[in-house]
């Protein structure tokens, strides 16, 4: 048996490691668009961007661990076409890689503005760091997780930062209005200027123009207003595409073809709907689930979503989904340490910990996995 993993990513590496750990002895090839061995993305907007980590520290595994994996790495050669019937992947350089099983773990591509930096790859992070070190004022366009993290890091680097976006508070969709308001207060208290609630209409050499007519001057404009599953190369593959690679509850997109990580949109049997999750934890867990399916397991993948973010001195952990009804169960907003519980129709659907990770995990155990949870369209990670 042979397996080809498209994407030298956290999800791709997790799949490969799980296969070997579960006794897989067949050939294993990992194809990556970037020239780098697998590295972790969450540190890019924090430790790597700030310079507190050397790039090598972001690598997911040591050279010795990767050698022990007994896999062939084909790097710096993007996939450009999948022949599903032949189970063959064609690359930009002209390679044709065939395998009995193909795992698609290509992640996301950022939405961009011409000529403006964004942050998705290790090289992006290093280039953006150089730009920020040489500038006095930066504007971050995008008020989601990545934009808020970049704004916090740049401010800690001594850069005057303005965060712009259409939401009323940073990460409002991911945290709910109450906790997002707390995050807005944190950014403001640390010197980040917030220009929220208004869309950006233009970016040019003069800065960023908002729909209100206000112009935000900037030496550097960073674009962080979202991303999309990296599926363009699959348009003629015959796979079903729709906000990702559409899969069954076993993460199977077609016979012998699977998807894992940010690019996978699969049927979550517990929720009774299609879900796509953009977070580091899911990348690992879904890679492990795909490996089990390849090796003959017949178990639905039904995770309780989880993500975290670090901004200034706040460590925020979210389990499950954000519901419309929120209560503070432990601590207080004023003290900057609390656990929030989110309910929908009387059921606990999510838990958030702000500088209380252990307590949040304890509350997480009460989330009803069996509920079909009428998950709102605005729920983070649900599609």
QUIPEGI-V18758 format. One record per residue. SS is DSSP state (h for helix, s for strand, l for the rest). PSI is psi in whole degrees, 0 to 359 (none if undefined). D_FIRST is the distance of its C-alpha to the first C-alpha in Angstrom with 2 decimals. Layout:
ss=SS psi=PSI d_first=D_FIRST
ss=SS psi=PSI d_first=D_FIRST
This chain:
ss=l psi=143 d_first=0.00
ss=s psi=146 d_first=3.81
ss=s psi=132 d_first=6.88
ss=s psi=126 d_first=10.40
ss=s psi=120 d_first=13.42
ss=s psi=105 d_first=16.65
ss=l psi=104 d_first=19.46
ss=l psi=63 d_first=20.20
ss=l psi=180 d_first=22.07
ss=h psi=317 d_first=22.77
ss=h psi=318 d_first=20.48
ss=h psi=315 d_first=17.65
ss=h psi=320 d_first=18.22
ss=h psi=321 d_first=18.60
ss=h psi=312 d_first=15.19
ss=h psi=314 d_first=13.62
ss=h psi=320 d_first=16.01
ss=h psi=322 d_first=15.52
ss=h psi=311 d_first=11.76
ss=h psi=319 d_first=12.75
ss=h psi=327 d_first=15.85
ss=l psi=7 d_first=14.30
ss=l psi=8 d_first=12.32
ss=l psi=128 d_first=8.81
ss=l psi=2 d_first=8.09
ss=l psi=178 d_first=5.01
ss=s psi=149 d_first=6.77
ss=s psi=123 d_first=9.08
ss=s psi=134 d_first=11.81
ss=s psi=117 d_first=14.93
ss=s psi=128 d_first=17.36
ss=l psi=138 d_first=20.97
ss=l psi=328 d_first=24.12
ss=l psi=161 d_first=26.37
ss=l psi=359 d_first=26.77
ss=l psi=149 d_first=26.62
ss=l psi=162 d_first=24.07
ss=l psi=132 d_first=23.55
ss=s psi=166 d_first=27.00
ss=l psi=135 d_first=28.77
ss=l psi=325 d_first=30.76
ss=h psi=322 d_first=33.43
ss=h psi=347 d_first=35.30
ss=h psi=319 d_first=35.71
ss=h psi=359 d_first=38.63
ss=l psi=271 d_first=40.17
ss=h psi=317 d_first=39.76
ss=h psi=316 d_first=38.46
ss=h psi=321 d_first=40.97
ss=h psi=338 d_first=43.81
ss=l psi=2 d_first=43.02
ss=l psi=342 d_first=42.83
ss=l psi=139 d_first=39.27
ss=l psi=150 d_first=38.20
ss=h psi=325 d_first=35.10
ss=h psi=334 d_first=33.04
ss=h psi=340 d_first=33.71
ss=h psi=351 d_first=31.73
ss=s psi=139 d_first=28.45
ss=l psi=329 d_first=26.09
ss=l psi=156 d_first=24.98
ss=l psi=164 d_first=26.46
ss=h psi=324 d_first=25.19
ss=h psi=318 d_first=24.53
ss=h psi=322 d_first=22.40
ss=h psi=324 d_first=20.26
ss=h psi=319 d_first=19.93
ss=h psi=340 d_first=18.88
ss=l psi=340 d_first=16.01
ss=l psi=51 d_first=14.37
ss=l psi=150 d_first=13.49
ss=s psi=123 d_first=14.75
ss=s psi=125 d_first=17.53
ss=s psi=104 d_first=18.81
ss=l psi=157 d_first=22.15
ss=l psi=26 d_first=25.21
ss=l psi=90 d_first=23.53
ss=l psi=145 d_first=23.62
ss=s psi=138 d_first=21.39
ss=s psi=345 d_first=23.74
ss=s psi=141 d_first=21.93
ss=s psi=123 d_first=18.96
ss=s psi=100 d_first=18.29
ss=l psi=319 d_first=16.89
ss=l psi=319 d_first=16.70
ss=l psi=351 d_first=14.77
ss=l psi=59 d_first=12.76
ss=s psi=135 d_first=14.39
ss=s psi=127 d_first=16.52
ss=s psi=139 d_first=19.71
ss=s psi=169 d_first=21.57
ss=l psi=329 d_first=25.30
ss=l psi=354 d_first=25.24
ss=l psi=0 d_first=23.65
ss=l psi=151 d_first=20.08
ss=s psi=114 d_first=17.43
ss=s psi=122 d_first=13.99
ss=s psi=151 d_first=11.18
ss=l psi=159 d_first=7.82
ss=l psi=324 d_first=6.11
ss=s psi=136 d_first=7.95
ss=s psi=128 d_first=11.24
ss=s psi=123 d_first=13.66
ss=s psi=114 d_first=17.25
ss=l psi=52 d_first=19.47
ss=l psi=355 d_first=22.20
ss=l psi=220 d_first=25.12
ss=s psi=160 d_first=28.64
ss=s psi=135 d_first=31.03
ss=s psi=148 d_first=34.65
ss=l psi=136 d_first=37.55
ss=l psi=166 d_first=39.91
ss=l psi=138 d_first=43.45
ss=l psi=128 d_first=44.19
ss=l psi=0 d_first=45.11
ss=l psi=139 d_first=44.63
ss=s psi=151 d_first=42.21
ss=l psi=185 d_first=39.56
ss=l psi=106 d_first=37.17
ss=l psi=322 d_first=33.43
ss=l psi=170 d_first=32.05
ss=h psi=318 d_first=33.01
ss=h psi=323 d_first=34.93
ss=h psi=315 d_first=36.73
ss=h psi=318 d_first=37.86
ss=h psi=320 d_first=39.23
ss=h psi=320 d_first=41.03
ss=h psi=322 d_first=42.49
ss=h psi=315 d_first=43.71
ss=h psi=319 d_first=45.57
ss=h psi=318 d_first=47.13
ss=h psi=325 d_first=48.26
ss=h psi=337 d_first=49.78
ss=l psi=14 d_first=51.98
ss=l psi=159 d_first=53.14
ss=l psi=323 d_first=55.82
ss=s psi=133 d_first=54.66
ss=s psi=147 d_first=51.32
ss=s psi=127 d_first=50.58
ss=s psi=120 d_first=47.27
ss=s psi=105 d_first=46.61
ss=l psi=122 d_first=44.54
ss=l psi=24 d_first=45.35
ss=l psi=200 d_first=41.95
ss=h psi=307 d_first=39.99
ss=h psi=315 d_first=39.25
ss=h psi=317 d_first=42.78
ss=h psi=321 d_first=44.43
ss=h psi=316 d_first=42.43
ss=h psi=316 d_first=43.24
ss=h psi=315 d_first=46.87
ss=h psi=315 d_first=47.12
ss=h psi=314 d_first=45.59
ss=h psi=321 d_first=47.77
ss=h psi=320 d_first=50.84
ss=h psi=341 d_first=50.14
ss=l psi=357 d_first=49.95
ss=l psi=7 d_first=53.53
ss=l psi=139 d_first=52.94
ss=s psi=125 d_first=55.04
ss=s psi=137 d_first=52.55
ss=s psi=131 d_first=52.93
ss=s psi=122 d_first=50.25
ss=s psi=144 d_first=50.47
ss=s psi=169 d_first=48.81
ss=l psi=345 d_first=49.66
ss=l psi=163 d_first=49.24
ss=l psi=341 d_first=52.22
ss=l psi=156 d_first=50.51
ss=l psi=136 d_first=47.37
ss=l psi=31 d_first=44.23
ss=h psi=322 d_first=46.27
ss=h psi=325 d_first=43.33
ss=h psi=337 d_first=41.21
ss=h psi=342 d_first=44.07
ss=l psi=160 d_first=46.75
ss=h psi=323 d_first=50.24
ss=h psi=307 d_first=51.66
ss=h psi=327 d_first=49.18
ss=h psi=324 d_first=48.74
ss=h psi=322 d_first=52.51
ss=h psi=320 d_first=52.24
ss=h psi=321 d_first=49.71
ss=h psi=316 d_first=52.12
ss=h psi=321 d_first=54.89
ss=h psi=312 d_first=52.82
ss=h psi=315 d_first=52.08
ss=h psi=319 d_first=55.73
ss=h psi=337 d_first=57.00
ss=l psi=7 d_first=54.97
ss=l psi=5 d_first=56.38
ss=l psi=127 d_first=53.80
ss=s psi=128 d_first=55.72
ss=s psi=127 d_first=54.33
ss=s psi=79 d_first=54.81
ss=s psi=162 d_first=52.98
ss=l psi=9 d_first=53.52
ss=l psi=134 d_first=53.82
ss=l psi=151 d_first=51.29
ss=s psi=130 d_first=51.04
ss=s psi=339 d_first=52.34
ss=s psi=143 d_first=52.38
ss=s psi=124 d_first=51.32
ss=s psi=191 d_first=53.23
ss=l psi=340 d_first=54.91
ss=l psi=346 d_first=57.43
ss=s psi=212 d_first=54.95
ss=s psi=127 d_first=53.58
ss=s psi=131 d_first=55.61
ss=s psi=164 d_first=55.36
ss=l psi=343 d_first=56.34
ss=l psi=349 d_first=59.46
ss=l psi=346 d_first=60.58
ss=l psi=140 d_first=60.18
ss=s psi=127 d_first=58.76
ss=s psi=110 d_first=56.88
ss=l psi=147 d_first=57.41
ss=l psi=140 d_first=54.47
ss=l psi=325 d_first=53.61
ss=s psi=132 d_first=49.90
ss=s psi=124 d_first=48.32
ss=s psi=127 d_first=44.87
ss=s psi=121 d_first=42.94
ss=l psi=51 d_first=40.97
ss=l psi=42 d_first=41.37
ss=l psi=174 d_first=37.91
ss=s psi=173 d_first=34.54
ss=s psi=151 d_first=32.21
ss=s psi=139 d_first=28.47
ss=l psi=81 d_first=26.94
ss=l psi=4 d_first=25.93
ss=h psi=322 d_first=28.14
ss=h psi=354 d_first=25.35
ss=h psi=6 d_first=23.77
ss=l psi=329 d_first=26.97
ss=l psi=23 d_first=25.92
ss=l psi=341 d_first=22.31
ss=l psi=351 d_first=23.31
ss=l psi=155 d_first=22.37
ss=l psi=122 d_first=25.30
ss=s psi=141 d_first=26.99
ss=l psi=100 d_first=29.95
ss=l psi=50 d_first=30.64
ss=l psi=186 d_first=26.95
ss=s psi=117 d_first=23.75
ss=s psi=127 d_first=24.57
ss=s psi=166 d_first=22.12
ss=l psi=188 d_first=22.50
ss=l psi=350 d_first=23.19
ss=l psi=11 d_first=19.51
ss=l psi=28 d_first=19.25
ss=s psi=123 d_first=17.38
ss=s psi=332 d_first=18.86
ss=s psi=173 d_first=17.26
ss=l psi=119 d_first=14.48
ss=l psi=5 d_first=11.25
ss=s psi=130 d_first=13.73
ss=s psi=164 d_first=15.29
ss=s psi=147 d_first=18.25
ss=l psi=148 d_first=19.70
ss=h psi=203 d_first=23.04
ss=h psi=334 d_first=26.15
ss=h psi=347 d_first=24.65
ss=s psi=132 d_first=23.41
ss=s psi=111 d_first=25.95
ss=s psi=165 d_first=25.00
ss=s psi=114 d_first=26.91
ss=s psi=107 d_first=28.38
ss=l psi=328 d_first=29.27
ss=l psi=317 d_first=31.98
ss=l psi=340 d_first=33.78
ss=l psi=34 d_first=33.20
ss=s psi=170 d_first=32.55
ss=s psi=139 d_first=30.22
ss=s psi=142 d_first=29.95
ss=l psi=128 d_first=28.84
ss=l psi=131 d_first=29.49
ss=l psi=82 d_first=30.25
ss=l psi=160 d_first=30.24
ss=h psi=320 d_first=28.58
ss=h psi=315 d_first=28.10
ss=h psi=324 d_first=26.23
ss=h psi=315 d_first=23.85
ss=h psi=311 d_first=22.77
ss=h psi=322 d_first=22.92
ss=h psi=326 d_first=21.03
ss=h psi=318 d_first=18.17
ss=h psi=319 d_first=18.02
ss=h psi=319 d_first=18.27
ss=h psi=317 d_first=15.39
ss=h psi=318 d_first=13.10
ss=h psi=319 d_first=14.53
ss=h psi=316 d_first=14.01
ss=h psi=323 d_first=10.28
ss=l psi=11 d_first=10.30
ss=l psi=357 d_first=12.71
ss=l psi=151 d_first=16.06
ss=l psi=74 d_first=18.68
ss=l psi=131 d_first=21.17
ss=l psi=146 d_first=23.12
ss=l psi=111 d_first=23.45
ss=l psi=66 d_first=27.24
ss=l psi=156 d_first=28.39
ss=l psi=117 d_first=32.01
ss=l psi=149 d_first=32.21
ss=s psi=135 d_first=33.43
ss=s psi=164 d_first=34.54
ss=s psi=161 d_first=37.04
ss=s psi=143 d_first=39.27
ss=s psi=123 d_first=41.68
ss=s psi=124 d_first=44.84
ss=l psi=235 d_first=47.88
ss=l psi=17 d_first=48.36
ss=s psi=127 d_first=46.71
ss=s psi=112 d_first=43.35
ss=s psi=127 d_first=42.35
ss=s psi=129 d_first=39.63
ss=s psi=125 d_first=38.91
ss=s psi=132 d_first=37.13
ss=s psi=218 d_first=36.72
ss=l psi=154 d_first=38.72
ss=l psi=122 d_first=42.15
ss=l psi=172 d_first=44.63
ss=l psi=339 d_first=48.16
ss=s psi=123 d_first=50.01
ss=s psi=140 d_first=49.88
ss=s psi=149 d_first=51.74
ss=s psi=114 d_first=51.96
ss=s psi=328 d_first=51.19
ss=s psi=152 d_first=51.69
ss=s psi=200 d_first=53.40
ss=s psi=154 d_first=54.96
ss=l psi=322 d_first=54.41
ss=l psi=327 d_first=57.51
ss=l psi=351 d_first=56.10
ss=l psi=25 d_first=52.76
ss=s psi=114 d_first=50.89
ss=s psi=163 d_first=50.00
ss=s psi=126 d_first=47.57
ss=s psi=139 d_first=47.60
ss=s psi=132 d_first=46.50
ss=s psi=130 d_first=45.66
ss=s psi=152 d_first=46.40
ss=s psi=124 d_first=46.05
ss=l psi=39 d_first=48.14
ss=l psi=354 d_first=48.88
ss=s psi=141 d_first=45.31
ss=s psi=118 d_first=43.91
ss=s psi=347 d_first=41.04
ss=s psi=155 d_first=40.94
ss=s psi=137 d_first=42.16
ss=s psi=133 d_first=43.02
ss=s psi=127 d_first=44.04
ss=s psi=105 d_first=46.19
ss=l psi=28 d_first=46.34
ss=l psi=63 d_first=45.68
ss=h psi=319 d_first=41.90
ss=h psi=315 d_first=42.27
ss=h psi=323 d_first=44.66
ss=h psi=320 d_first=42.46
ss=h psi=324 d_first=39.52
ss=h psi=318 d_first=41.94
ss=h psi=329 d_first=43.03
ss=h psi=328 d_first=39.46
ss=l psi=342 d_first=39.06
ss=l psi=351 d_first=41.57
ss=l psi=127 d_first=39.64
ss=l psi=103 d_first=39.15
ss=l psi=332 d_first=35.45
ss=l psi=348 d_first=36.34
ss=l psi=147 d_first=38.68
ss=l psi=357 d_first=37.66
ss=l psi=106 d_first=39.67
ss=l psi=84 d_first=41.20
ss=l psi=125 d_first=39.58
ss=l psi=155 d_first=41.76
ss=l psi=337 d_first=40.49
ss=l psi=0 d_first=41.56
ss=l psi=132 d_first=39.32
ss=l psi=130 d_first=37.30
ss=l psi=349 d_first=33.64
ss=s psi=143 d_first=34.07
ss=l psi=none d_first=33.59
